[in-house]
Amino acid sequence: MSPPPSAANQLPLPQWAYVPGETADADADHDTLWQAKALVPSRFRDFVPARHPALRYGLALNDHGFFWESQQILEAVWAAAPQGGRERILLRACIQIAGANLKLRMLKPHAAVRLFGEALRELTTLGLRQAVAGGDGFADTFPTAVLAALLKGRLAQPALSKADWVNIGAAGRT
């Protein structure tokens, strides 16, 4: 039995954004993240459903500026995704984007550029894999070409700043 899609809307945002090296007095809000991780099955059967609440929550965390937290949730979904599946490739790209966004927040633009480049390579690899027509999987419905274009735009900039983070959800709104 899978949780209802509305479960992602019911999950609260963390009380604070964890930034390694900056939040010395406060650790990550693990209690809030646990609620989302509890929604992830031990294994997805054939694909990761595009509407799975933990997946949607992980993407929303990134888009709300909770980059470290986004990585944690997306990594849990990635670990349960079918081996060799298209979703694992797209999830890896999203995890790398969240990591790059975190590096930008930490004022490490060179590390961010490297991670954005790795994410773009993952999206290129995904483009070489056959999509399932009418499939309900995350990789079947996500606009990867739009996300790749966003990454190319960032990588074309002469220098990145803290404000140049990538909103993954923006790919689906264009």
C-alpha positions as CSV (number, residue, x, y, z in Angstrom):
1,M,0.0,0.0,0.0
2,S,1.4,3.4,-0.9
3,P,0.8,6.6,0.9
4,P,-1.7,9.1,-0.6
5,P,-0.2,11.9,-2.7
6,S,-1.5,14.5,-0.4
7,A,0.9,13.2,2.3
8,A,3.6,15.4,0.9
9,N,1.5,18.5,1.4
10,Q,1.0,17.5,5.0
11,L,4.7,17.2,5.8
12,P,6.0,20.3,7.5
13,L,9.1,22.1,6.3
14,P,12.1,21.7,8.7
15,Q,12.3,24.3,11.4
16,W,15.7,25.5,10.0
17,A,18.0,24.8,7.1
18,Y,21.1,22.8,8.1
19,V,24.3,24.1,6.6
20,P,27.4,22.0,7.5
21,G,30.0,24.2,9.2
22,E,27.5,27.0,9.9
23,T,24.9,25.6,12.2
24,A,27.3,24.4,14.9
25,D,24.9,24.9,17.7
26,A,22.0,23.2,15.9
27,D,22.0,19.9,14.2
28,A,19.6,19.1,11.3
29,D,15.9,18.8,12.0
30,H,16.0,15.0,11.9
31,D,12.5,14.6,13.4
32,T,10.9,16.4,10.5
33,L,12.9,14.5,7.9
34,W,12.1,11.2,9.5
35,Q,8.4,11.7,8.7
36,A,9.2,11.8,5.0
37,K,11.7,9.0,5.1
38,A,9.0,6.8,6.8
39,L,7.0,7.1,3.6
40,V,9.7,5.5,1.4
41,P,9.2,1.8,0.9
42,S,12.2,-0.6,1.3
43,R,12.0,-1.1,-2.5
44,F,9.9,0.4,-5.3
45,R,8.8,-2.4,-7.7
46,D,9.2,-1.2,-11.3
47,F,9.7,2.6,-11.0
48,V,9.4,5.5,-8.6
49,P,5.9,7.0,-9.0
50,A,6.1,10.6,-10.1
51,R,3.5,11.5,-7.4
52,H,5.1,9.7,-4.5
53,P,4.9,12.0,-1.5
54,A,8.5,11.5,-0.3
55,L,9.8,12.3,-3.8
56,R,7.6,15.4,-4.1
57,Y,8.7,16.5,-0.6
58,G,12.4,16.1,-1.4
59,L,12.0,18.2,-4.5
60,A,10.0,20.8,-2.6
61,L,12.7,21.0,0.1
62,N,15.2,22.0,-2.5
63,D,12.9,24.6,-4.0
64,H,12.3,26.1,-0.5
65,G,16.1,26.4,0.2
66,F,16.5,23.3,2.4
67,F,19.3,21.8,0.2
68,W,20.9,19.4,2.7
69,E,17.5,18.2,3.8
70,S,16.5,17.7,0.1
71,Q,19.6,15.5,-0.4
72,Q,18.7,13.3,2.6
73,I,15.1,12.6,1.4
74,L,16.1,12.2,-2.3
75,E,18.9,9.8,-1.3
76,A,16.4,7.7,0.6
77,V,14.1,7.5,-2.5
78,W,17.1,6.8,-4.7
79,A,18.2,3.9,-2.4
80,A,14.7,2.3,-2.8
81,A,14.5,2.9,-6.6
82,P,14.9,-0.1,-8.9
83,Q,18.5,-0.9,-9.8
84,G,19.4,0.2,-13.3
85,G,16.1,2.2,-13.6
86,R,15.8,5.6,-15.2
87,E,14.6,7.1,-12.0
88,R,17.9,6.4,-10.3
89,I,19.6,8.5,-13.0
90,L,17.2,11.4,-12.6
91,L,17.3,11.1,-8.8
92,R,21.2,11.2,-8.9
93,A,21.0,14.4,-10.9
94,C,18.5,16.0,-8.5
95,I,20.7,15.0,-5.5
96,Q,23.7,16.6,-7.2
97,I,21.7,19.8,-7.9
98,A,20.7,20.0,-4.3
99,G,24.3,19.4,-3.3
100,A,25.5,22.1,-5.7
101,N,22.9,24.5,-4.3
102,L,24.2,23.8,-0.8
103,K,27.8,24.5,-2.0
104,L,26.6,27.8,-3.3
105,R,25.1,28.6,0.1
106,M,28.4,27.7,1.6
107,L,30.2,30.1,-0.8
108,K,32.0,27.2,-2.6
109,P,31.1,28.1,-6.2
110,H,33.8,25.8,-7.8
111,A,32.3,22.8,-6.0
112,A,28.9,23.9,-7.2
113,V,30.0,24.1,-10.8
114,R,31.5,20.6,-10.6
115,L,28.2,19.2,-9.2
116,F,26.0,21.0,-11.7
117,G,28.2,19.5,-14.4
118,E,27.8,16.0,-13.0
119,A,24.0,16.6,-12.8
120,L,24.0,17.7,-16.5
121,R,25.9,14.5,-17.5
122,E,23.3,12.4,-15.6
123,L,20.5,14.1,-17.5
124,T,22.4,13.5,-20.8
125,T,22.7,9.8,-19.9
126,L,19.0,9.8,-19.0
127,G,18.2,11.2,-22.5
128,L,19.8,8.2,-24.1
129,R,17.5,5.8,-22.3
130,Q,14.1,4.9,-23.7
131,A,11.2,6.5,-21.9
132,V,8.0,4.6,-21.3
133,A,5.2,6.2,-23.3
134,G,2.4,7.1,-20.9
135,G,4.5,5.8,-18.0
136,D,3.8,7.0,-14.4
137,G,7.5,7.0,-13.3
138,F,9.3,10.1,-12.2
139,A,11.7,9.9,-15.1
140,D,8.8,9.4,-17.6
141,T,7.0,12.6,-16.6
142,F,9.8,15.0,-15.6
143,P,10.9,17.7,-18.1
144,T,14.6,16.7,-18.1
145,A,15.3,18.9,-21.2
146,V,14.1,22.0,-19.3
147,L,16.2,21.1,-16.3
148,A,19.3,20.5,-18.5
149,A,18.8,23.9,-20.1
150,L,18.7,25.5,-16.6
151,L,22.0,23.8,-15.7
152,K,23.6,24.8,-19.0
153,G,22.6,28.4,-18.3
154,R,24.3,28.3,-14.9
155,L,27.4,26.6,-16.2
156,A,27.7,29.3,-19.0
157,Q,27.9,32.0,-16.4
158,P,31.5,33.3,-15.7
159,A,31.0,33.0,-12.0
160,L,28.3,31.7,-9.7
161,S,27.0,33.4,-6.6
162,K,24.9,32.3,-3.6
163,A,21.8,33.5,-5.5
164,D,22.4,31.2,-8.6
165,W,20.9,28.1,-7.0
166,V,18.7,25.9,-9.2
167,N,15.1,25.5,-8.4
168,I,14.3,22.0,-9.7
169,G,10.6,22.7,-9.7
170,A,11.1,25.5,-12.1
171,A,11.7,22.9,-14.8
172,G,8.2,21.7,-14.4
173,R,6.6,25.2,-14.5
174,T,8.0,26.5,-17.8
